[in-house]
Amino acid sequence: MHPKIRWLALGLALAAALALAGCGKTSEGNTKIDRPTVQSAERQFAGPSAGDTIAIFDTSAGQFRAVLYPDLAPQACENFIGLAQGGYYNGLTFTRTESGFVIEAGQTADGQVTTLWNGKGYPVEATDQLHHYSGALCAATAEDGLGYSVFYVMQTAPGLEQELLDQMAAQGWRQEIIDAYAAAGGAPYLDYTDTVFGQVYEGMETVDAIGAAGVDENQAPVEPITIHSVTIETYQ
């Protein structure tokens, strides 16, 4: 089984608009993306508080950290935390990087995936409190509509085109969400189709560097980018 992110919700027209707005391209050899601090009441921009569960990703490209939301995505977090603590992700490589879109990992070298539950997948945990903003840590949905061990991080550039924001407003999205997407960027058409279970709060420059890697015809980095470890800690 090869998990793939399913492009649903707002449709192909919105996907095309987002691609034009947030391609995230930089000058050759430069992976730096200017990511302004987002002022928003949306939970993903609050950062971790004492007692929160965080994941520290140590990779061959550098380190990044994400706060997890087990109260809003309990199965996704339980699966990810358990696999990480068992060392499942150690030594795996990023199998998909699309500059200005996502970086993805969680499959073995032969394309296999797993879960804590003997490989049984879990359903999407959608909530109005978590969205596919830039830096969102998400569980990829497989062809069967379930989540497994594959995760991805949104690597979209800040901002969205006004046309897309207007379409979101016309469809009744909360203004707070629209404003957050306008500032941070992201992929609103993935909301409610995949599970968001965390948010990168430190090290987005590493995520951007991974996203900028040269890739082959399958969107896999030509030079492997390895996950040395994923450590689960309590934020102090």
ZAMARGU-4260 file (C-alpha; in steps of 0.2 Angstrom, whole numbers, plus 5000, padded with zeros to 4 digits):
<rodrens>
0) 5000/5000/5000 | 5007/5017/4995 | 4998/5031/5005 | 4994/5046/4996 | 4987/5063/5001
5) 4970/5064/4994 | 4965/5081/4986 | 4947/5083/4990 | 4936/5097/4998 | 4937/5113/4989
10) 4941/5105/4972 | 4954/5106/4959 | 4950/5124/4955 | 4956/5129/4973 | 4971/5117/4972
15) 4976/5126/4956 | 4974/5143/4964 | 4984/5138/4979 | 4998/5131/4968 | 4999/5148/4960
20) 4999/5157/4977 | 5011/5147/4987 | 5023/5138/4976 | 5037/5143/4989 | 5051/5144/4976
25) 5067/5152/4980 | 5082/5157/4971 | 5093/5143/4966 | 5104/5136/4980 | 5093/5147/4993
30) 5081/5138/5004 | 5077/5153/5015 | 5058/5157/5016 | 5054/5173/5026 | 5040/5166/5037
35) 5033/5181/5048 | 5026/5178/5065 | 5007/5175/5063 | 4996/5184/5076 | 4981/5173/5078
40) 4970/5165/5091 | 4970/5149/5081 | 4978/5136/5093 | 4992/5131/5080 | 5000/5148/5082
45) 5001/5148/5101 | 5016/5137/5102 | 5018/5124/5116 | 5014/5127/5134 | 5022/5118/5149
50) 5015/5100/5150 | 5012/5099/5131 | 5018/5084/5122 | 5031/5088/5108 | 5040/5078/5095
55) 5058/5082/5091 | 5063/5077/5073 | 5082/5074/5071 | 5086/5072/5053 | 5101/5073/5042
60) 5096/5090/5036 | 5094/5097/5053 | 5081/5097/5067 | 5063/5103/5069 | 5051/5102/5083
65) 5032/5100/5083 | 5019/5102/5097 | 5006/5088/5097 | 4987/5088/5100 | 4981/5072/5108
70) 4965/5080/5114 | 4960/5084/5096 | 4968/5070/5087 | 4969/5055/5099 | 4971/5041/5088
75) 4984/5049/5076 | 4994/5055/5091 | 4993/5038/5100 | 4999/5030/5084 | 5013/5042/5080
80) 5019/5043/5098 | 5019/5025/5100 | 5028/5021/5084 | 5041/5035/5088 | 5044/5028/5105
85) 5047/5011/5098 | 5060/5018/5086 | 5050/5015/5070 | 5055/5031/5062 | 5073/5030/5066
90) 5083/5027/5050 | 5068/5030/5038 | 5070/5043/5024 | 5059/5056/5017 | 5050/5048/5002
95) 5041/5063/4995 | 5046/5081/4995 | 5037/5094/4984 | 5044/5111/4986 | 5031/5123/4992
100) 5019/5109/4997 | 5024/5095/5008 | 5038/5084/5015 | 5033/5066/5019 | 5040/5051/5028
105) 5034/5035/5037 | 5036/5021/5024 | 5049/5008/5024 | 5061/5006/5010 | 5050/4994/5002
110) 5034/5005/5003 | 5026/4996/5018 | 5017/5006/5032 | 5011/5000/5049 | 5001/5006/5065
115) 5002/5002/5083 | 4987/4991/5080 | 4995/4977/5070 | 4994/4987/5054 | 4976/4992/5056
120) 4972/5009/5050 | 4962/5023/5059 | 4949/5035/5053 | 4952/5053/5049 | 4950/5064/5064
125) 4944/5081/5057 | 4941/5096/5068 | 4937/5114/5065 | 4951/5118/5078 | 4966/5112/5067
130) 4970/5116/5049 | 4983/5113/5036 | 4992/5129/5039 | 5011/5130/5034 | 5020/5119/5047
135) 5005/5108/5051 | 5010/5090/5055 | 4998/5079/5047 | 4994/5060/5045 | 4993/5055/5027
140) 4977/5046/5022 | 4979/5030/5012 | 4969/5024/4997 | 4957/5016/5009 | 4953/5032/5018
145) 4963/5027/5034 | 4979/5034/5042 | 4994/5023/5045 | 5012/5028/5049 | 5015/5040/5035
150) 5016/5059/5041 | 5019/5075/5032 | 5023/5093/5036 | 5015/5107/5026 | 5029/5117/5018
155) 5019/5130/5009 | 5024/5148/5007 | 5016/5161/5017 | 5000/5169/5010 | 4986/5164/4999
160) 4979/5173/4983 | 4964/5184/4987 | 4953/5174/4975 | 4955/5158/4985 | 4952/5168/5001
165) 4936/5175/4994 | 4930/5158/4989 | 4933/5152/5007 | 4923/5166/5014 | 4909/5163/5001
170) 4908/5145/5007 | 4906/5150/5025 | 4924/5147/5033 | 4927/5156/5049 | 4935/5173/5047
175) 4949/5168/5060 | 4954/5153/5049 | 4954/5164/5033 | 4965/5177/5041 | 4977/5163/5048
180) 4978/5156/5030 | 4981/5173/5023 | 4996/5176/5034 | 5003/5158/5036 | 4999/5150/5020
185) 4994/5132/5018 | 4982/5120/5009 | 4963/5123/5015 | 4957/5111/5002 | 4965/5097/5013
190) 4955/5102/5028 | 4943/5088/5034 | 4951/5075/5022 | 4967/5072/5032 | 4971/5072/5051
195) 4981/5087/5057 | 4989/5081/5074 | 5003/5094/5077 | 5011/5110/5072 | 5030/5114/5069
200) 5035/5128/5081 | 5053/5128/5079 | 5065/5123/5064 | 5054/5127/5049 | 5070/5132/5041
205) 5075/5113/5041 | 5057/5109/5034 | 5061/5121/5020 | 5078/5114/5017 | 5071/5097/5015
210) 5057/5103/5004 | 5070/5111/4992 | 5079/5095/4990 | 5082/5089/4972 | 5070/5075/4968
215) 5068/5061/4955 | 5052/5057/4945 | 5043/5050/4960 | 5046/5066/4970 | 5059/5057/4982
220) 5075/5066/4986 | 5089/5061/4975 | 5101/5062/4990 | 5092/5053/5004 | 5087/5063/5019
225) 5087/5052/5034 | 5077/5053/5050 | 5090/5049/5064 | 5076/5049/5077 | 5060/5056/5083
230) 5060/5059/5102 | 5044/5062/5112 | 5045/5074/5126 | 5035/5084/5138 | 5037/5103/5135
235) 5045/5112/5150
</rodrens>
